Amino acid sequence: MSAKLSLVLLAALMTSALYLVHVQYESRRLFAEIDRAGAEARRLESERVRLEVEKRDAATSLRVETLARQKLSMRSITPAITEYVTSKEGAR
């Protein structure tokens, strides 16, 4: 009877040891994954800040005016080139 009990306890001990090793491995794997996710979050935050700075830079009125002049060949309005349109029907 004692031999059977010893074998059962030995099997339980081995199962417990294997489970402990598995849990430690899984814990290390998850910790490494958390580290990678944290690094990715820091990288994305840095990218977001950089893009916000670029967005603010691109939205300045001077930048918009420069692009309008260079790429769209637009010019500022002056009274000399302003045309007034009047309606034949008049205002109602």
PDB file of N, CA, C and O in Angstrom, chain B, residues numbered from 101:
ATOM      1  N   MET B 101       0.833  -1.184   0.000  1.00  0.00           N
ATOM      2  CA  MET B 101       0.000   0.000   0.000  1.00  0.00           C
ATOM      3  C   MET B 101       0.881   1.252   0.000  1.00  0.00           C
ATOM      4  O   MET B 101       0.564   2.232  -0.674  1.00  0.00           O
ATOM      5  N   SER B 102       1.931   1.224   0.717  1.00  0.00           N
ATOM      6  CA  SER B 102       2.840   2.340   0.841  1.00  0.00           C
ATOM      7  C   SER B 102       3.514   2.655  -0.489  1.00  0.00           C
ATOM      8  O   SER B 102       3.770   3.820  -0.791  1.00  0.00           O
ATOM      9  N   ALA B 103       3.805   1.625  -1.289  1.00  0.00           N
ATOM     10  CA  ALA B 103       4.445   1.820  -2.592  1.00  0.00           C
ATOM     11  C   ALA B 103       3.482   2.529  -3.540  1.00  0.00           C
ATOM     12  O   ALA B 103       3.889   3.420  -4.285  1.00  0.00           O
ATOM     13  N   LYS B 104       2.216   2.141  -3.516  1.00  0.00           N
ATOM     14  CA  LYS B 104       1.213   2.782  -4.378  1.00  0.00           C
ATOM     15  C   LYS B 104       1.047   4.253  -3.999  1.00  0.00           C
ATOM     16  O   LYS B 104       0.976   5.129  -4.860  1.00  0.00           O
ATOM     17  N   LEU B 105       0.990   4.496  -2.716  1.00  0.00           N
ATOM     18  CA  LEU B 105       0.856   5.876  -2.237  1.00  0.00           C
ATOM     19  C   LEU B 105       2.076   6.708  -2.631  1.00  0.00           C
ATOM     20  O   LEU B 105       1.950   7.871  -3.014  1.00  0.00           O
ATOM     21  N   SER B 106       3.251   6.100  -2.532  1.00  0.00           N
ATOM     22  CA  SER B 106       4.475   6.799  -2.912  1.00  0.00           C
ATOM     23  C   SER B 106       4.468   7.136  -4.406  1.00  0.00           C
ATOM     24  O   SER B 106       4.881   8.227  -4.797  1.00  0.00           O
ATOM     25  N   LEU B 107       3.999   6.200  -5.242  1.00  0.00           N
ATOM     26  CA  LEU B 107       3.924   6.447  -6.690  1.00  0.00           C
ATOM     27  C   LEU B 107       2.916   7.553  -7.021  1.00  0.00           C
ATOM     28  O   LEU B 107       3.165   8.398  -7.881  1.00  0.00           O
ATOM     29  N   VAL B 108       1.792   7.532  -6.334  1.00  0.00           N
ATOM     30  CA  VAL B 108       0.781   8.566  -6.552  1.00  0.00           C
ATOM     31  C   VAL B 108       1.329   9.921  -6.131  1.00  0.00           C
ATOM     32  O   VAL B 108       1.152  10.914  -6.836  1.00  0.00           O
ATOM     33  N   LEU B 109       1.989   9.962  -4.987  1.00  0.00           N
ATOM     34  CA  LEU B 109       2.571  11.223  -4.523  1.00  0.00           C
ATOM     35  C   LEU B 109       3.700  11.695  -5.445  1.00  0.00           C
ATOM     36  O   LEU B 109       3.843  12.894  -5.686  1.00  0.00           O
ATOM     37  N   LEU B 110       4.501  10.755  -5.961  1.00  0.00           N
ATOM     38  CA  LEU B 110       5.568  11.084  -6.896  1.00  0.00           C
ATOM     39  C   LEU B 110       4.981  11.654  -8.190  1.00  0.00           C
ATOM     40  O   LEU B 110       5.492  12.634  -8.732  1.00  0.00           O
ATOM     41  N   ALA B 111       3.910  11.036  -8.675  1.00  0.00           N
ATOM     42  CA  ALA B 111       3.239  11.526  -9.889  1.00  0.00           C
ATOM     43  C   ALA B 111       2.664  12.923  -9.641  1.00  0.00           C
ATOM     44  O   ALA B 111       2.766  13.798 -10.501  1.00  0.00           O
ATOM     45  N   ALA B 112       2.069  13.128  -8.484  1.00  0.00           N
ATOM     46  CA  ALA B 112       1.520  14.445  -8.143  1.00  0.00           C
ATOM     47  C   ALA B 112       2.633  15.483  -8.053  1.00  0.00           C
ATOM     48  O   ALA B 112       2.466  16.616  -8.506  1.00  0.00           O
ATOM     49  N   LEU B 113       3.760  15.103  -7.472  1.00  0.00           N
ATOM     50  CA  LEU B 113       4.899  16.004  -7.346  1.00  0.00           C
ATOM     51  C   LEU B 113       5.453  16.380  -8.722  1.00  0.00           C
ATOM     52  O   LEU B 113       5.752  17.546  -8.977  1.00  0.00           O
ATOM     53  N   MET B 114       5.589  15.389  -9.606  1.00  0.00           N
ATOM     54  CA  MET B 114       6.103  15.644 -10.960  1.00  0.00           C
ATOM     55  C   MET B 114       5.135  16.544 -11.743  1.00  0.00           C
ATOM     56  O   MET B 114       5.554  17.469 -12.439  1.00  0.00           O
ATOM     57  N   THR B 115       3.863  16.261 -11.617  1.00  0.00           N
ATOM     58  CA  THR B 115       2.853  17.085 -12.301  1.00  0.00           C
ATOM     59  C   THR B 115       2.902  18.515 -11.785  1.00  0.00           C
ATOM     60  O   THR B 115       2.848  19.472 -12.557  1.00  0.00           O
ATOM     61  N   SER B 116       3.005  18.641 -10.480  1.00  0.00           N
ATOM     62  CA  SER B 116       3.085  19.970  -9.874  1.00  0.00           C
ATOM     63  C   SER B 116       4.342  20.710 -10.329  1.00  0.00           C
ATOM     64  O   SER B 116       4.293  21.906 -10.619  1.00  0.00           O
ATOM     65  N   ALA B 117       5.468  19.995 -10.391  1.00  0.00           N
ATOM     66  CA  ALA B 117       6.723  20.626 -10.821  1.00  0.00           C
ATOM     67  C   ALA B 117       6.634  21.073 -12.280  1.00  0.00           C
ATOM     68  O   ALA B 117       7.053  22.178 -12.622  1.00  0.00           O
ATOM     69  N   LEU B 118       6.085  20.206 -13.138  1.00  0.00           N
ATOM     70  CA  LEU B 118       5.938  20.561 -14.552  1.00  0.00           C
ATOM     71  C   LEU B 118       4.987  21.756 -14.732  1.00  0.00           C
ATOM     72  O   LEU B 118       5.230  22.640 -15.553  1.00  0.00           O
ATOM     73  N   TYR B 119       3.921  21.761 -13.961  1.00  0.00           N
ATOM     74  CA  TYR B 119       2.977  22.876 -14.024  1.00  0.00           C
ATOM     75  C   TYR B 119       3.646  24.176 -13.565  1.00  0.00           C
ATOM     76  O   TYR B 119       3.417  25.232 -14.155  1.00  0.00           O
ATOM     77  N   LEU B 120       4.472  24.101 -12.513  1.00  0.00           N
ATOM     78  CA  LEU B 120       5.184  25.271 -12.017  1.00  0.00           C
ATOM     79  C   LEU B 120       6.139  25.815 -13.081  1.00  0.00           C
ATOM     80  O   LEU B 120       6.218  27.026 -13.286  1.00  0.00           O
ATOM     81  N   VAL B 121       6.867  24.916 -13.759  1.00  0.00           N
ATOM     82  CA  VAL B 121       7.768  25.340 -14.831  1.00  0.00           C
ATOM     83  C   VAL B 121       6.977  26.007 -15.949  1.00  0.00           C
ATOM     84  O   VAL B 121       7.387  27.044 -16.471  1.00  0.00           O
ATOM     85  N   HIS B 122       5.852  25.417 -16.314  1.00  0.00           N
ATOM     86  CA  HIS B 122       5.003  25.996 -17.368  1.00  0.00           C
ATOM     87  C   HIS B 122       4.499  27.384 -16.967  1.00  0.00           C
ATOM     88  O   HIS B 122       4.516  28.306 -17.783  1.00  0.00           O
ATOM     89  N   VAL B 123       4.059  27.538 -15.737  1.00  0.00           N
ATOM     90  CA  VAL B 123       3.544  28.818 -15.266  1.00  0.00           C
ATOM     91  C   VAL B 123       4.652  29.871 -15.256  1.00  0.00           C
ATOM     92  O   VAL B 123       4.411  31.020 -15.627  1.00  0.00           O
ATOM     93  N   GLN B 124       5.858  29.495 -14.836  1.00  0.00           N
ATOM     94  CA  GLN B 124       6.977  30.444 -14.844  1.00  0.00           C
ATOM     95  C   GLN B 124       7.329  30.856 -16.271  1.00  0.00           C
ATOM     96  O   GLN B 124       7.588  32.030 -16.536  1.00  0.00           O
ATOM     97  N   TYR B 125       7.339  29.887 -17.193  1.00  0.00           N
ATOM     98  CA  TYR B 125       7.620  30.196 -18.602  1.00  0.00           C
ATOM     99  C   TYR B 125       6.564  31.161 -19.146  1.00  0.00           C
ATOM    100  O   TYR B 125       6.891  32.154 -19.796  1.00  0.00           O
ATOM    101  N   GLU B 126       5.320  30.858 -18.876  1.00  0.00           N
ATOM    102  CA  GLU B 126       4.221  31.710 -19.368  1.00  0.00           C
ATOM    103  C   GLU B 126       4.314  33.110 -18.754  1.00  0.00           C
ATOM    104  O   GLU B 126       4.058  34.104 -19.434  1.00  0.00           O
ATOM    105  N   SER B 127       4.676  33.187 -17.480  1.00  0.00           N
ATOM    106  CA  SER B 127       4.840  34.472 -16.803  1.00  0.00           C
ATOM    107  C   SER B 127       5.942  35.296 -17.460  1.00  0.00           C
ATOM    108  O   SER B 127       5.762  36.489 -17.702  1.00  0.00           O
ATOM    109  N   ARG B 128       7.069  34.678 -17.747  1.00  0.00           N
ATOM    110  CA  ARG B 128       8.174  35.385 -18.410  1.00  0.00           C
ATOM    111  C   ARG B 128       7.769  35.843 -19.801  1.00  0.00           C
ATOM    112  O   ARG B 128       8.090  36.958 -20.210  1.00  0.00           O
ATOM    113  N   ARG B 129       7.065  34.983 -20.529  1.00  0.00           N
ATOM    114  CA  ARG B 129       6.616  35.334 -21.878  1.00  0.00           C
ATOM    115  C   ARG B 129       5.671  36.542 -21.834  1.00  0.00           C
ATOM    116  O   ARG B 129       5.799  37.464 -22.640  1.00  0.00           O
ATOM    117  N   LEU B 130       4.739  36.530 -20.904  1.00  0.00           N
ATOM    118  CA  LEU B 130       3.796  37.638 -20.782  1.00  0.00           C
ATOM    119  C   LEU B 130       4.497  38.923 -20.341  1.00  0.00           C
ATOM    120  O   LEU B 130       4.153  40.009 -20.809  1.00  0.00           O
ATOM    121  N   PHE B 131       5.476  38.804 -19.446  1.00  0.00           N
ATOM    122  CA  PHE B 131       6.225  39.979 -19.010  1.00  0.00           C
ATOM    123  C   PHE B 131       6.987  40.590 -20.187  1.00  0.00           C
ATOM    124  O   PHE B 131       7.026  41.810 -20.344  1.00  0.00           O
ATOM    125  N   ALA B 132       7.593  39.728 -21.013  1.00  0.00           N
ATOM    126  CA  ALA B 132       8.298  40.222 -22.208  1.00  0.00           C
ATOM    127  C   ALA B 132       7.316  40.891 -23.171  1.00  0.00           C
ATOM    128  O   ALA B 132       7.642  41.901 -23.795  1.00  0.00           O
ATOM    129  N   GLU B 133       6.135  40.333 -23.287  1.00  0.00           N
ATOM    130  CA  GLU B 133       5.114  40.924 -24.159  1.00  0.00           C
ATOM    131  C   GLU B 133       4.663  42.285 -23.626  1.00  0.00           C
ATOM    132  O   GLU B 133       4.437  43.212 -24.404  1.00  0.00           O
ATOM    133  N   ILE B 134       4.534  42.406 -22.320  1.00  0.00           N
ATOM    134  CA  ILE B 134       4.179  43.690 -21.711  1.00  0.00           C
ATOM    135  C   ILE B 134       5.278  44.714 -21.983  1.00  0.00           C
ATOM    136  O   ILE B 134       4.988  45.870 -22.293  1.00  0.00           O
ATOM    137  N   ASP B 135       6.533  44.293 -21.867  1.00  0.00           N
ATOM    138  CA  ASP B 135       7.653  45.185 -22.170  1.00  0.00           C
ATOM    139  C   ASP B 135       7.598  45.672 -23.620  1.00  0.00           C
ATOM    140  O   ASP B 135       7.772  46.860 -23.892  1.00  0.00           O
ATOM    141  N   ARG B 136       7.354  44.737 -24.548  1.00  0.00           N
ATOM    142  CA  ARG B 136       7.263  45.115 -25.967  1.00  0.00           C
ATOM    143  C   ARG B 136       6.096  46.068 -26.200  1.00  0.00           C
ATOM    144  O   ARG B 136       6.220  47.038 -26.947  1.00  0.00           O
ATOM    145  N   ALA B 137       4.971  45.792 -25.564  1.00  0.00           N
ATOM    146  CA  ALA B 137       3.809  46.661 -25.724  1.00  0.00           C
ATOM    147  C   ALA B 137       4.086  48.057 -25.155  1.00  0.00           C
ATOM    148  O   ALA B 137       3.660  49.059 -25.730  1.00  0.00           O
ATOM    149  N   GLY B 138       4.794  48.120 -24.036  1.00  0.00           N
ATOM    150  CA  GLY B 138       5.159  49.420 -23.457  1.00  0.00           C
ATOM    151  C   GLY B 138       6.081  50.198 -24.379  1.00  0.00           C
ATOM    152  O   GLY B 138       5.917  51.405 -24.559  1.00  0.00           O
ATOM    153  N   ALA B 139       7.055  49.504 -24.963  1.00  0.00           N
ATOM    154  CA  ALA B 139       7.977  50.168 -25.899  1.00  0.00           C
ATOM    155  C   ALA B 139       7.220  50.665 -27.127  1.00  0.00           C
ATOM    156  O   ALA B 139       7.479  51.762 -27.621  1.00  0.00           O
ATOM    157  N   GLU B 140       6.295  49.864 -27.611  1.00  0.00           N
ATOM    158  CA  GLU B 140       5.484  50.276 -28.766  1.00  0.00           C
ATOM    159  C   GLU B 140       4.608  51.474 -28.409  1.00  0.00           C
ATOM    160  O   GLU B 140       4.436  52.380 -29.225  1.00  0.00           O
ATOM    161  N   ALA B 141       4.056  51.485 -27.201  1.00  0.00           N
ATOM    162  CA  ALA B 141       3.231  52.613 -26.762  1.00  0.00           C
ATOM    163  C   ALA B 141       4.067  53.888 -26.685  1.00  0.00           C
ATOM    164  O   ALA B 141       3.608  54.957 -27.087  1.00  0.00           O
ATOM    165  N   ARG B 142       5.284  53.779 -26.173  1.00  0.00           N
ATOM    166  CA  ARG B 142       6.166  54.962 -26.115  1.00  0.00           C
ATOM    167  C   ARG B 142       6.523  55.440 -27.518  1.00  0.00           C
ATOM    168  O   ARG B 142       6.571  56.643 -27.775  1.00  0.00           O
ATOM    169  N   ARG B 143       6.775  54.498 -28.424  1.00  0.00           N
ATOM    170  CA  ARG B 143       7.100  54.868 -29.806  1.00  0.00           C
ATOM    171  C   ARG B 143       5.911  55.566 -30.475  1.00  0.00           C
ATOM    172  O   ARG B 143       6.075  56.578 -31.156  1.00  0.00           O
ATOM    173  N   LEU B 144       4.721  55.013 -30.270  1.00  0.00           N
ATOM    174  CA  LEU B 144       3.523  55.611 -30.869  1.00  0.00           C
ATOM    175  C   LEU B 144       3.229  56.992 -30.281  1.00  0.00           C
ATOM    176  O   LEU B 144       2.808  57.896 -31.002  1.00  0.00           O
ATOM    177  N   GLU B 145       3.447  57.156 -28.989  1.00  0.00           N
ATOM    178  CA  GLU B 145       3.237  58.466 -28.357  1.00  0.00           C
ATOM    179  C   GLU B 145       4.208  59.489 -28.939  1.00  0.00           C
ATOM    180  O   GLU B 145       3.827  60.626 -29.215  1.00  0.00           O
ATOM    181  N   SER B 146       5.444  59.088 -29.121  1.00  0.00           N
ATOM    182  CA  SER B 146       6.446  59.968 -29.721  1.00  0.00           C
ATOM    183  C   SER B 146       6.040  60.341 -31.149  1.00  0.00           C
ATOM    184  O   SER B 146       6.161  61.497 -31.555  1.00  0.00           O
ATOM    185  N   GLU B 147       5.565  59.362 -31.894  1.00  0.00           N
ATOM    186  CA  GLU B 147       5.104  59.609 -33.274  1.00  0.00           C
ATOM    187  C   GLU B 147       3.904  60.557 -33.284  1.00  0.00           C
ATOM    188  O   GLU B 147       3.812  61.434 -34.143  1.00  0.00           O
ATOM    189  N   ARG B 148       2.979  60.380 -32.324  1.00  0.00           N
ATOM    190  CA  ARG B 148       1.794  61.241 -32.247  1.00  0.00           C
ATOM    191  C   ARG B 148       2.203  62.692 -31.985  1.00  0.00           C
ATOM    192  O   ARG B 148       1.682  63.616 -32.608  1.00  0.00           O
ATOM    193  N   VAL B 149       3.137  62.877 -31.061  1.00  0.00           N
ATOM    194  CA  VAL B 149       3.606  64.227 -30.747  1.00  0.00           C
ATOM    195  C   VAL B 149       4.276  64.854 -31.975  1.00  0.00           C
ATOM    196  O   VAL B 149       4.055  66.026 -32.278  1.00  0.00           O
ATOM    197  N   ARG B 150       5.091  64.066 -32.673  1.00  0.00           N
ATOM    198  CA  ARG B 150       5.770  64.569 -33.880  1.00  0.00           C
ATOM    199  C   ARG B 150       4.750  64.971 -34.948  1.00  0.00           C
ATOM    200  O   ARG B 150       4.891  66.010 -35.592  1.00  0.00           O
ATOM    201  N   LEU B 151       3.730  64.140 -35.127  1.00  0.00           N
ATOM    202  CA  LEU B 151       2.711  64.447 -36.134  1.00  0.00           C
ATOM    203  C   LEU B 151       1.885  65.675 -35.749  1.00  0.00           C
ATOM    204  O   LEU B 151       1.496  66.454 -36.619  1.00  0.00           O
ATOM    205  N   GLU B 152       1.617  65.854 -34.468  1.00  0.00           N
ATOM    206  CA  GLU B 152       0.887  67.049 -34.031  1.00  0.00           C
ATOM    207  C   GLU B 152       1.704  68.307 -34.309  1.00  0.00           C
ATOM    208  O   GLU B 152       1.152  69.325 -34.723  1.00  0.00           O
ATOM    209  N   VAL B 153       3.015  68.242 -34.083  1.00  0.00           N
ATOM    210  CA  VAL B 153       3.883  69.383 -34.371  1.00  0.00           C
ATOM    211  C   VAL B 153       3.866  69.674 -35.868  1.00  0.00           C
ATOM    212  O   VAL B 153       3.772  70.832 -36.274  1.00  0.00           O
ATOM    213  N   GLU B 154       3.957  68.621 -36.695  1.00  0.00           N
ATOM    214  CA  GLU B 154       3.896  68.812 -38.147  1.00  0.00           C
ATOM    215  C   GLU B 154       2.557  69.400 -38.571  1.00  0.00           C
ATOM    216  O   GLU B 154       2.500  70.259 -39.451  1.00  0.00           O
ATOM    217  N   LYS B 155       1.485  68.939 -37.945  1.00  0.00           N
ATOM    218  CA  LYS B 155       0.145  69.439 -38.280  1.00  0.00           C
ATOM    219  C   LYS B 155       0.034  70.924 -37.945  1.00  0.00           C
ATOM    220  O   LYS B 155      -0.488  71.708 -38.738  1.00  0.00           O
ATOM    221  N   ARG B 156       0.527  71.308 -36.766  1.00  0.00           N
ATOM    222  CA  ARG B 156       0.485  72.730 -36.388  1.00  0.00           C
ATOM    223  C   ARG B 156       1.320  73.566 -37.348  1.00  0.00           C
ATOM    224  O   ARG B 156       0.925  74.668 -37.728  1.00  0.00           O
ATOM    225  N   ASP B 157       2.474  73.040 -37.737  1.00  0.00           N
ATOM    226  CA  ASP B 157       3.354  73.747 -38.659  1.00  0.00           C
ATOM    227  C   ASP B 157       2.693  73.914 -40.023  1.00  0.00           C
ATOM    228  O   ASP B 157       2.780  74.978 -40.637  1.00  0.00           O
ATOM    229  N   ALA B 158       2.032  72.858 -40.492  1.00  0.00           N
ATOM    230  CA  ALA B 158       1.406  72.903 -41.815  1.00  0.00           C
ATOM    231  C   ALA B 158       0.170  73.794 -41.830  1.00  0.00           C
ATOM    232  O   ALA B 158      -0.225  74.277 -42.891  1.00  0.00           O
ATOM    233  N   ALA B 159      -0.438  74.017 -40.690  1.00  0.00           N
ATOM    234  CA  ALA B 159      -1.683  74.778 -40.633  1.00  0.00           C
ATOM    235  C   ALA B 159      -1.472  76.269 -40.394  1.00  0.00           C
ATOM    236  O   ALA B 159      -2.451  77.013 -40.336  1.00  0.00           O
ATOM    237  N   THR B 160      -0.246  76.726 -40.255  1.00  0.00           N
ATOM    238  CA  THR B 160      -0.032  78.151 -40.026  1.00  0.00           C
ATOM    239  C   THR B 160      -0.438  78.937 -41.262  1.00  0.00           C
ATOM    240  O   THR B 160      -0.311  78.446 -42.384  1.00  0.00           O
ATOM    241  N   SER B 161      -0.918  80.134 -41.062  1.00  0.00           N
ATOM    242  CA  SER B 161      -1.407  80.939 -42.184  1.00  0.00           C
ATOM    243  C   SER B 161      -0.288  81.274 -43.166  1.00  0.00           C
ATOM    244  O   SER B 161      -0.519  81.323 -44.374  1.00  0.00           O
ATOM    245  N   LEU B 162       0.911  81.502 -42.663  1.00  0.00           N
ATOM    246  CA  LEU B 162       2.033  81.793 -43.548  1.00  0.00           C
ATOM    247  C   LEU B 162       2.323  80.598 -44.450  1.00  0.00           C
ATOM    248  O   LEU B 162       2.574  80.762 -45.644  1.00  0.00           O
ATOM    249  N   ARG B 163       2.287  79.413 -43.884  1.00  0.00           N
ATOM    250  CA  ARG B 163       2.533  78.193 -44.674  1.00  0.00           C
ATOM    251  C   ARG B 163       1.442  78.005 -45.733  1.00  0.00           C
ATOM    252  O   ARG B 163       1.743  77.679 -46.881  1.00  0.00           O
ATOM    253  N   VAL B 164       0.191  78.206 -45.355  1.00  0.00           N
ATOM    254  CA  VAL B 164      -0.915  78.062 -46.296  1.00  0.00           C
ATOM    255  C   VAL B 164      -0.791  79.097 -47.407  1.00  0.00           C
ATOM    256  O   VAL B 164      -0.985  78.773 -48.578  1.00  0.00           O
ATOM    257  N   GLU B 165      -0.473  80.329 -47.055  1.00  0.00           N
ATOM    258  CA  GLU B 165      -0.327  81.387 -48.058  1.00  0.00           C
ATOM    259  C   GLU B 165       0.828  81.078 -49.009  1.00  0.00           C
ATOM    260  O   GLU B 165       0.707  81.278 -50.217  1.00  0.00           O
ATOM    261  N   THR B 166       1.935  80.597 -48.474  1.00  0.00           N
ATOM    262  CA  THR B 166       3.092  80.246 -49.309  1.00  0.00           C
ATOM    263  C   THR B 166       2.741  79.128 -50.281  1.00  0.00           C
ATOM    264  O   THR B 166       3.082  79.203 -51.461  1.00  0.00           O
ATOM    265  N   LEU B 167       2.066  78.097 -49.798  1.00  0.00           N
ATOM    266  CA  LEU B 167       1.666  77.007 -50.679  1.00  0.00           C
ATOM    267  C   LEU B 167       0.671  77.477 -51.733  1.00  0.00           C
ATOM    268  O   LEU B 167       0.738  77.047 -52.884  1.00  0.00           O
ATOM    269  N   ALA B 168      -0.248  78.354 -51.352  1.00  0.00           N
ATOM    270  CA  ALA B 168      -1.223  78.873 -52.310  1.00  0.00           C
ATOM    271  C   ALA B 168      -0.526  79.665 -53.408  1.00  0.00           C
ATOM    272  O   ALA B 168      -0.894  79.559 -54.578  1.00  0.00           O
ATOM    273  N   ARG B 169       0.460  80.445 -53.047  1.00  0.00           N
ATOM    274  CA  ARG B 169       1.193  81.230 -54.053  1.00  0.00           C
ATOM    275  C   ARG B 169       2.031  80.327 -54.963  1.00  0.00           C
ATOM    276  O   ARG B 169       2.020  80.497 -56.182  1.00  0.00           O
ATOM    277  N   GLN B 170       2.755  79.371 -54.377  1.00  0.00           N
ATOM    278  CA  GLN B 170       3.682  78.554 -55.154  1.00  0.00           C
ATOM    279  C   GLN B 170       2.986  77.465 -55.966  1.00  0.00           C
ATOM    280  O   GLN B 170       3.248  77.328 -57.161  1.00  0.00           O
ATOM    281  N   LYS B 171       2.127  76.711 -55.355  1.00  0.00           N
ATOM    282  CA  LYS B 171       1.549  75.543 -56.029  1.00  0.00           C
ATOM    283  C   LYS B 171       0.273  75.860 -56.799  1.00  0.00           C
ATOM    284  O   LYS B 171      -0.005  75.230 -57.819  1.00  0.00           O
ATOM    285  N   LEU B 172      -0.502  76.824 -56.326  1.00  0.00           N
ATOM    286  CA  LEU B 172      -1.778  77.126 -56.979  1.00  0.00           C
ATOM    287  C   LEU B 172      -1.737  78.427 -57.769  1.00  0.00           C
ATOM    288  O   LEU B 172      -2.726  78.815 -58.390  1.00  0.00           O
ATOM    289  N   SER B 173      -0.603  79.089 -57.744  1.00  0.00           N
ATOM    290  CA  SER B 173      -0.420  80.370 -58.452  1.00  0.00           C
ATOM    291  C   SER B 173      -1.496  81.377 -58.052  1.00  0.00           C
ATOM    292  O   SER B 173      -2.008  82.108 -58.901  1.00  0.00           O
ATOM    293  N   MET B 174      -1.833  81.418 -56.796  1.00  0.00           N
ATOM    294  CA  MET B 174      -2.824  82.370 -56.297  1.00  0.00           C
ATOM    295  C   MET B 174      -2.109  83.654 -55.900  1.00  0.00           C
ATOM    296  O   MET B 174      -0.898  83.664 -55.679  1.00  0.00           O
ATOM    297  N   ARG B 175      -2.865  84.720 -55.815  1.00  0.00           N
ATOM    298  CA  ARG B 175      -2.291  85.995 -55.401  1.00  0.00           C
ATOM    299  C   ARG B 175      -3.262  86.680 -54.444  1.00  0.00           C
ATOM    300  O   ARG B 175      -4.446  86.345 -54.399  1.00  0.00           O
ATOM    301  N   SER B 176      -2.754  87.629 -53.693  1.00  0.00           N
ATOM    302  CA  SER B 176      -3.592  88.355 -52.740  1.00  0.00           C
ATOM    303  C   SER B 176      -4.515  89.300 -53.496  1.00  0.00           C
ATOM    304  O   SER B 176      -4.192  89.780 -54.583  1.00  0.00           O
ATOM    305  N   ILE B 177      -5.659  89.549 -52.897  1.00  0.00           N
ATOM    306  CA  ILE B 177      -6.601  90.448 -53.555  1.00  0.00           C
ATOM    307  C   ILE B 177      -6.199  91.894 -53.298  1.00  0.00           C
ATOM    308  O   ILE B 177      -5.673  92.236 -52.239  1.00  0.00           O
ATOM    309  N   THR B 178      -6.458  92.722 -54.284  1.00  0.00           N
ATOM    310  CA  THR B 178      -6.231  94.163 -54.167  1.00  0.00           C
ATOM    311  C   THR B 178      -7.407  94.853 -54.829  1.00  0.00           C
ATOM    312  O   THR B 178      -8.083  94.247 -55.660  1.00  0.00           O
ATOM    313  N   PRO B 179      -7.669  96.102 -54.483  1.00  0.00           N
ATOM    314  CA  PRO B 179      -8.774  96.815 -55.126  1.00  0.00           C
ATOM    315  C   PRO B 179      -8.585  96.936 -56.646  1.00  0.00           C
ATOM    316  O   PRO B 179      -9.563  97.074 -57.381  1.00  0.00           O
ATOM    317  N   ALA B 180      -7.362  96.887 -57.106  1.00  0.00           N
ATOM    318  CA  ALA B 180      -7.106  97.024 -58.535  1.00  0.00           C
ATOM    319  C   ALA B 180      -7.605  95.817 -59.330  1.00  0.00           C
ATOM    320  O   ALA B 180      -7.962  95.961 -60.499  1.00  0.00           O
ATOM    321  N   ILE B 181      -7.635  94.654 -58.728  1.00  0.00           N
ATOM    322  CA  ILE B 181      -8.071  93.467 -59.470  1.00  0.00           C
ATOM    323  C   ILE B 181      -9.431  92.954 -59.008  1.00  0.00           C
ATOM    324  O   ILE B 181      -9.862  91.881 -59.427  1.00  0.00           O
ATOM    325  N   THR B 182     -10.093  93.695 -58.167  1.00  0.00           N
ATOM    326  CA  THR B 182     -11.396  93.278 -57.664  1.00  0.00           C
ATOM    327  C   THR B 182     -12.470  93.660 -58.669  1.00  0.00           C
ATOM    328  O   THR B 182     -12.505  94.792 -59.153  1.00  0.00           O
ATOM    329  N   GLU B 183     -13.343  92.713 -58.978  1.00  0.00           N
ATOM    330  CA  GLU B 183     -14.454  92.976 -59.876  1.00  0.00           C
ATOM    331  C   GLU B 183     -15.733  92.900 -59.058  1.00  0.00           C
ATOM    332  O   GLU B 183     -15.947  91.964 -58.288  1.00  0.00           O
ATOM    333  N   TYR B 184     -16.573  93.902 -59.241  1.00  0.00           N
ATOM    334  CA  TYR B 184     -17.855  93.939 -58.546  1.00  0.00           C
ATOM    335  C   TYR B 184     -18.938  93.547 -59.529  1.00  0.00           C
ATOM    336  O   TYR B 184     -18.977  94.042 -60.655  1.00  0.00           O
ATOM    337  N   VAL B 185     -19.816  92.658 -59.100  1.00  0.00           N
ATOM    338  CA  VAL B 185     -20.890  92.187 -59.953  1.00  0.00           C
ATOM    339  C   VAL B 185     -22.195  92.729 -59.387  1.00  0.00           C
ATOM    340  O   VAL B 185     -22.472  92.609 -58.193  1.00  0.00           O
ATOM    341  N   THR B 186     -22.970  93.312 -60.244  1.00  0.00           N
ATOM    342  CA  THR B 186     -24.272  93.830 -59.807  1.00  0.00           C
ATOM    343  C   THR B 186     -25.367  93.059 -60.522  1.00  0.00           C
ATOM    344  O   THR B 186     -25.190  92.594 -61.648  1.00  0.00           O
ATOM    345  N   SER B 187     -26.474  92.935 -59.864  1.00  0.00           N
ATOM    346  CA  SER B 187     -27.600  92.214 -60.433  1.00  0.00           C
ATOM    347  C   SER B 187     -28.501  93.196 -61.185  1.00  0.00           C
ATOM    348  O   SER B 187     -28.710  94.321 -60.733  1.00  0.00           O
ATOM    349  N   LYS B 188     -29.026  92.775 -62.315  1.00  0.00           N
ATOM    350  CA  LYS B 188     -29.928  93.619 -63.102  1.00  0.00           C
ATOM    351  C   LYS B 188     -31.262  93.762 -62.392  1.00  0.00           C
ATOM    352  O   LYS B 188     -31.941  94.778 -62.546  1.00  0.00           O
ATOM    353  N   GLU B 189     -31.640  92.767 -61.625  1.00  0.00           N
ATOM    354  CA  GLU B 189     -32.933  92.797 -60.943  1.00  0.00           C
ATOM    355  C   GLU B 189     -32.905  93.685 -59.716  1.00  0.00           C
ATOM    356  O   GLU B 189     -33.955  94.145 -59.268  1.00  0.00           O
ATOM    357  N   GLY B 190     -31.760  93.931 -59.174  1.00  0.00           N
ATOM    358  CA  GLY B 190     -31.653  94.745 -57.969  1.00  0.00           C
ATOM    359  C   GLY B 190     -31.909  93.896 -56.729  1.00  0.00           C
ATOM    360  O   GLY B 190     -32.258  92.720 -56.830  1.00  0.00           O
ATOM    361  N   ALA B 191     -31.742  94.477 -55.614  1.00  0.00           N
ATOM    362  CA  ALA B 191     -31.930  93.760 -54.362  1.00  0.00           C
ATOM    363  C   ALA B 191     -33.388  93.699 -54.013  1.00  0.00           C
ATOM    364  O   ALA B 191     -34.105  94.671 -54.250  1.00  0.00           O
ATOM    365  N   ARG B 192     -33.855  92.625 -53.471  1.00  0.00           N
ATOM    366  CA  ARG B 192     -35.273  92.471 -53.084  1.00  0.00           C
ATOM    367  C   ARG B 192     -35.439  92.572 -51.617  1.00  0.00           C
ATOM    368  O   ARG B 192     -36.558  92.467 -51.115  1.00  0.00           O
TER     369      ARG B 192
END
